Every structure is written in structure tokens, then in C-alpha cells.
Amino acid sequence: MTGFGRAEKQDGAVSCKAEVRSVNGRFLEINARLPKALSTLDPQIRKLAKTFCARGSLDVSVVLEKNNGVPAEMEIKPNLALAAQYVGALGQIKRQLGLTGEIDINAVLSIRDILKFEPTSTGPAEEEIVLGTVEEALAALARMRAEEGKNLRKDFLERIDYLEKLCRAIKERQPAVLQEYKERLQEKIKALTGGLELDGVRLAQETAILADRCDVTEEITRLESHIQQFRGLLDDKESQGRKLEFITQEINRETNTIGSKSVDSQVSQHVIEIKCVLEKIREQLQNIE
């Protein structure tokens, strides 16, 4: 399910910004982009994300800054040992050669590696603000996904109601299918035999054979059961995306069986309609946890 969540917190000398984006996915995949100084928080952030999301591909990005806008993950430190050696060497040159003047700070700072970047050491306070900010961003993402879920539920219910209507139409059509087949069979036999009287027993046998071959009572019963299960799972508060996918496959299986047994154009048309609806449901299920 797609979604976006953002949060920002400030505490003491640092502030943290977190963004979470999610796109469709059959399984839960988490990609966390953290400052190097916070890389040890990756397992905790992944665990936290799992409490909010069960499926989807999540991108979590975190920025930690000092309140003056400088990134908090790196800091500039003087290389005092190296600077002391340079100043000592310059002083020695000055004394031995009898030179005058003071050693200029700019000359010292221009020396390579006098200033160095080092990862900022983070403590419990920084880690707490990061985890709290990520949690707020995940909560915002969950709220957005929940709102989308309400709209998807409404869409699913409308499609399931239509499936139920088509299933009922197939069920009600069965007696008429047998009667129409019997009448067509009578007409064909009369045409072939020049209008001779038909053997009623044989006609009944042929009709019974067709009735047995085309009987879809069991398939319709299972189809109705699957539809009710699908509707029930939509009201479940837990993640049911995979179960819904499975039930959709079972509905499709029963529909294929009904289509293969059908000798009636109206039933065949209903089967095609069911398969079109199922395809749309399958597409939408990619957005469900």
C-alpha cells in the first residue's frame, strides 16, 4: 500500500527529521537510510517499522542536525598533535636561522590535515530523539494507509456484491438451461427423423446425462462460501492481504470450472464478467496488507 509519513522533533542541541515512504509489495521490505553515526539503530528501526506495517516496500530516511543547521553526524576537530609538530618545526627554523616575526595562525591552518572530520559520537539522548521521530513518521504513514484502506474496502465490497449477483444469476439459470437443452434436442431429433415420435425414455436419459455433466451446484456453493469469507476478512483488523489473495485464487478456480462445464451462452457471459471483476480485485489487492 502506498503512503507517506513525515515527522520532526527537536531536543536540546539537535533536531531530527524522518520521512517514510511506502509502495506496494507482497512482502515487507525496509530500506533505512541513516547517518553513519546512527547505523547501530538500523535493527531497532526495522523492528519499529514492523509494528506499523506488514507488507510493502518502505524507505525510511533520517536526518540529524545541530540546531544551527550543521549536520550532526560529522564534526570538525583539530589535529593538535600534528599542529604542535608543525609549530615546533617552524619555531626551530626561526631560532636557528635568526628569523623575526610571529608564526601566523593562517599559515598553520593552511597545512593539510590540521583540521579533520570525524563521526559525531551519539549517546542515548540522540538515539531516543531519532527513534521517537521515526515512530511519529511511521504513525503518520499508518494513518494515511488506513484512510486509503477505507476507500479500498468500499471498492472491494461493491465488487464482491457484483460477484454475488453474478453467482446468483448462474444458479437461477440452471433449470432453464436443462429445459432449453431438452427442447433443442427434441427439435434436432425431429428434424433428423422427419417428425417421427421420440422415445421419451431415451430423451430423459440424454437430458439426465447433460444435467450431470453440467451440474455446477458444488462449484456455486463453494463460490458463495468464498465470497462470504472474502467479505468477512475485509472487517478483520489484522493484516489479511495474503488470505484475500488466496481466496481470490479459489474464486477464480471455481469460476473456471463453471465455465468449462457451461453449455449456455448466458452462463458463459456471466463467467467472463466474474473473471473481469476478479482481475480488478487482484490489482487492488496489491494495495492491501
C-alpha positions as CSV (number, residue, x, y, z in Angstrom):
1,M,0.0,0.0,0.0
2,T,1.3,3.4,-0.9
3,G,1.7,6.1,1.7
4,F,3.9,8.8,3.2
5,G,4.7,10.0,6.7
6,R,6.9,12.8,8.0
7,A,7.9,13.9,11.5
8,E,10.3,16.4,13.0
9,K,11.5,16.7,16.6
10,Q,13.9,19.0,18.4
11,D,15.6,18.3,21.7
12,G,18.5,20.1,23.3
13,A,21.2,20.9,20.8
14,V,19.9,18.6,18.0
15,S,16.9,18.2,15.8
16,C,15.8,15.2,13.8
17,K,13.7,14.8,10.6
18,A,12.3,11.5,9.5
19,E,10.4,10.5,6.3
20,V,8.8,7.2,5.5
21,R,7.5,6.3,2.0
22,S,5.8,3.0,1.1
23,V,4.9,1.4,-2.2
24,N,3.2,-1.9,-3.0
25,G,4.9,-5.2,-2.3
26,R,3.9,-8.7,-1.5
27,F,6.3,-8.9,1.5
28,L,7.7,-6.3,3.9
29,E,11.0,-4.8,2.7
30,I,12.6,-2.0,4.7
31,N,15.4,0.3,3.4
32,A,16.7,2.6,6.1
33,R,19.0,5.5,5.2
34,L,20.7,6.7,8.4
35,P,23.7,8.8,9.2
36,K,26.8,6.8,9.8
37,A,26.8,7.7,13.5
38,L,23.3,6.2,13.8
39,S,23.9,3.0,11.8
40,T,23.6,0.9,15.0
41,L,20.0,1.9,15.2
42,D,19.1,0.1,12.0
43,P,17.8,-3.1,13.7
44,Q,15.7,-1.1,16.1
45,I,14.2,1.0,13.3
46,R,13.4,-2.2,11.3
47,K,11.7,-3.7,14.3
48,L,9.7,-0.5,14.9
49,A,8.6,-0.4,11.2
50,K,7.3,-4.0,11.6
51,T,4.9,-2.9,14.3
52,F,3.2,-0.5,11.9
53,C,3.4,-2.3,8.6
54,A,3.1,-5.9,7.5
55,R,3.5,-5.6,3.7
56,G,5.1,-3.2,1.3
57,S,8.4,-1.7,0.4
58,L,9.4,1.0,2.9
59,D,12.0,3.7,2.6
60,V,13.0,5.3,5.9
61,S,15.3,8.3,5.8
62,V,16.6,10.2,8.8
63,V,18.5,13.5,9.1
64,L,20.0,14.5,12.4
65,E,21.2,18.2,12.6
66,K,22.5,20.5,15.2
67,N,20.1,23.4,15.9
68,N,22.5,25.7,13.9
69,G,21.7,23.6,10.8
70,V,25.0,21.8,10.7
71,P,24.7,18.0,10.2
72,A,25.2,16.3,13.5
73,E,26.7,13.1,12.1
74,M,30.2,14.8,11.5
75,E,32.2,17.3,13.4
76,I,35.4,19.2,12.7
77,K,38.3,18.6,15.1
78,P,41.8,20.0,15.2
79,N,44.7,17.6,14.8
80,L,46.6,19.1,17.7
81,A,49.4,16.6,17.7
82,L,50.2,17.4,14.0
83,A,49.8,21.2,14.6
84,A,52.2,21.0,17.5
85,Q,54.8,19.4,15.4
86,Y,54.4,22.0,12.7
87,V,54.6,24.9,15.1
88,G,57.6,23.3,16.8
89,A,59.3,22.9,13.5
90,L,58.6,26.5,12.5
91,G,59.9,27.8,15.8
92,Q,63.1,25.7,15.3
93,I,63.6,27.2,11.9
94,K,63.0,30.7,13.3
95,R,65.6,30.3,16.1
96,Q,68.3,28.5,14.1
97,L,68.1,30.9,11.1
98,G,67.6,34.0,13.3
99,L,64.4,35.0,11.6
100,T,61.9,37.5,13.0
101,G,58.2,37.6,13.1
102,E,55.4,35.6,14.7
103,I,54.0,32.3,13.4
104,D,50.7,33.2,11.6
105,I,47.6,31.1,12.5
106,N,46.5,31.2,8.9
107,A,49.8,29.6,7.9
108,V,49.2,26.8,10.3
109,L,45.5,26.3,9.2
110,S,46.6,26.1,5.6
111,I,48.6,23.0,6.4
112,R,47.0,19.8,5.2
113,D,45.2,17.6,7.7
114,I,45.4,20.2,10.5
115,L,41.6,20.1,10.6
116,K,39.8,16.7,10.3
117,F,36.3,15.5,10.0
118,E,35.2,12.8,12.5
119,P,31.9,11.0,13.0
120,T,30.0,12.5,15.9
121,S,29.6,10.2,18.8
122,T,25.9,9.8,19.7
123,G,24.5,9.0,23.1
124,P,21.2,7.8,24.5
125,A,19.7,11.2,24.1
126,E,20.3,11.4,20.3
127,E,19.2,7.8,19.8
128,E,16.0,8.5,21.7
129,I,15.1,11.5,19.6
130,V,15.8,9.6,16.4
131,L,13.6,6.6,17.4
132,G,10.8,8.9,18.6
133,T,10.9,10.9,15.3
134,V,10.8,7.7,13.2
135,E,7.9,6.3,15.3
136,E,5.9,9.5,14.7
137,A,6.6,9.3,10.9
138,L,5.5,5.7,10.8
139,A,2.3,6.6,12.7
140,A,1.6,9.3,10.1
141,L,2.2,6.8,7.3
142,A,-0.1,4.3,9.0
143,R,-2.9,6.9,9.3
144,M,-2.6,7.7,5.6
145,R,-2.6,4.0,4.7
146,A,-5.7,3.4,6.9
147,E,-7.6,6.2,5.1
148,E,-6.7,4.6,1.8
149,G,-7.8,1.2,3.2
150,K,-11.3,2.6,3.9
151,N,-11.7,3.6,0.3
152,L,-10.3,0.2,-0.9
153,R,-12.7,-1.7,1.4
154,K,-15.7,0.2,-0.1
155,D,-14.4,-0.7,-3.6
156,F,-14.0,-4.4,-2.7
157,L,-17.5,-4.6,-1.2
158,E,-19.0,-3.2,-4.3
159,R,-17.1,-5.7,-6.5
160,I,-17.9,-8.6,-4.2
161,D,-21.6,-7.7,-4.2
162,Y,-21.5,-7.8,-8.0
163,L,-19.8,-11.2,-7.9
164,E,-22.5,-12.4,-5.6
165,K,-25.1,-11.1,-8.1
166,L,-23.5,-12.9,-11.0
167,C,-23.2,-16.1,-9.0
168,R,-26.9,-16.0,-8.1
169,A,-27.8,-15.4,-11.8
170,I,-25.8,-18.6,-12.8
171,K,-27.5,-20.6,-10.1
172,E,-31.0,-19.4,-11.1
173,R,-30.2,-20.1,-14.8
174,Q,-29.5,-23.8,-14.3
175,P,-33.1,-25.2,-14.6
176,A,-33.8,-23.1,-17.7
177,V,-30.5,-24.4,-19.3
178,L,-31.7,-28.0,-18.9
179,Q,-35.2,-27.3,-20.3
180,E,-33.8,-25.4,-23.2
181,Y,-31.4,-28.2,-24.0
182,K,-34.2,-30.7,-23.9
183,E,-36.3,-28.7,-26.3
184,R,-33.3,-28.2,-28.7
185,L,-32.6,-31.9,-28.6
186,Q,-36.2,-32.7,-29.4
187,E,-36.2,-30.3,-32.4
188,K,-33.0,-31.8,-33.8
189,I,-34.2,-35.3,-33.5
190,K,-37.5,-34.5,-35.2
191,A,-35.6,-32.7,-38.0
192,L,-33.4,-35.8,-38.5
193,T,-36.1,-38.3,-38.3
194,G,-38.7,-36.5,-40.4
195,G,-41.0,-35.8,-37.5
196,L,-41.2,-39.3,-36.0
197,E,-42.4,-39.8,-32.5
198,L,-39.5,-39.5,-30.0
199,D,-38.5,-42.1,-27.4
200,G,-39.3,-40.3,-24.1
201,V,-37.1,-42.6,-22.1
202,R,-34.1,-42.0,-24.3
203,L,-34.7,-38.3,-24.3
204,A,-34.9,-38.3,-20.5
205,Q,-31.6,-40.2,-20.4
206,E,-29.9,-37.7,-22.6
207,T,-31.2,-34.8,-20.6
208,A,-30.0,-36.5,-17.4
209,I,-26.6,-37.1,-18.8
210,L,-26.3,-33.4,-19.7
211,A,-27.6,-32.4,-16.2
212,D,-24.9,-34.5,-14.6
213,R,-22.2,-33.2,-16.9
214,C,-23.2,-29.6,-16.5
215,D,-24.1,-29.6,-12.8
216,V,-22.3,-26.7,-11.1
217,T,-24.1,-26.9,-7.8
218,E,-21.0,-27.7,-5.8
219,E,-19.0,-25.0,-7.5
220,I,-21.6,-22.4,-6.8
221,T,-21.8,-23.5,-3.2
222,R,-18.0,-23.1,-2.8
223,L,-18.1,-19.8,-4.7
224,E,-20.7,-18.4,-2.4
225,S,-18.7,-19.6,0.6
226,H,-15.5,-17.9,-0.7
227,I,-17.4,-14.7,-1.3
228,Q,-18.6,-14.7,2.3
229,Q,-15.1,-15.4,3.6
230,F,-13.7,-12.5,1.5
231,R,-16.3,-10.2,2.9
232,G,-15.6,-11.3,6.4
233,L,-11.8,-10.8,6.1
234,L,-12.4,-7.2,5.0
235,D,-13.8,-6.5,8.5
236,D,-10.7,-8.1,10.2
237,K,-8.4,-5.6,11.9
238,E,-5.3,-7.8,11.3
239,S,-3.3,-8.0,8.1
240,Q,-5.3,-10.2,5.7
241,G,-3.8,-9.4,2.3
242,R,-2.3,-12.8,1.6
243,K,-5.5,-14.6,2.7
244,L,-7.5,-12.4,0.4
245,E,-5.2,-13.2,-2.4
246,F,-5.7,-16.9,-1.7
247,I,-9.5,-16.7,-1.6
248,T,-9.4,-14.7,-4.9
249,Q,-7.5,-17.6,-6.5
250,E,-10.1,-20.1,-5.2
251,I,-12.9,-18.0,-6.6
252,N,-11.1,-17.9,-9.9
253,R,-10.7,-21.7,-9.8
254,E,-14.4,-22.4,-9.2
255,T,-15.3,-19.9,-11.9
256,N,-13.0,-21.7,-14.4
257,T,-14.7,-25.0,-13.6
258,I,-18.2,-23.4,-14.1
259,G,-17.0,-22.0,-17.4
260,S,-15.7,-25.4,-18.6
261,K,-19.0,-27.1,-17.8
262,S,-21.2,-24.4,-19.3
263,V,-23.2,-25.1,-22.5
264,D,-25.2,-21.9,-22.1
265,S,-24.2,-18.5,-23.6
266,Q,-25.7,-16.5,-20.7
267,V,-23.7,-18.5,-18.1
268,S,-20.6,-18.1,-20.2
269,Q,-21.1,-14.4,-20.3
270,H,-21.6,-14.3,-16.5
271,V,-18.3,-16.3,-16.2
272,I,-16.5,-13.7,-18.3
273,E,-17.9,-10.9,-16.1
274,I,-16.7,-12.7,-13.0
275,K,-13.2,-13.1,-14.3
276,C,-13.1,-9.4,-15.3
277,V,-14.1,-8.4,-11.7
278,L,-11.5,-10.8,-10.2
279,E,-8.8,-9.2,-12.3
280,K,-9.6,-5.8,-10.9
281,I,-9.7,-7.2,-7.4
282,R,-6.3,-8.8,-7.9
283,E,-4.9,-5.5,-8.9
284,Q,-6.3,-3.7,-5.9
285,L,-5.1,-6.5,-3.5
286,Q,-1.5,-5.3,-4.2
287,N,-2.5,-2.3,-2.0
288,I,-3.7,-4.4,0.9
289,E,-1.7,-5.5,3.9
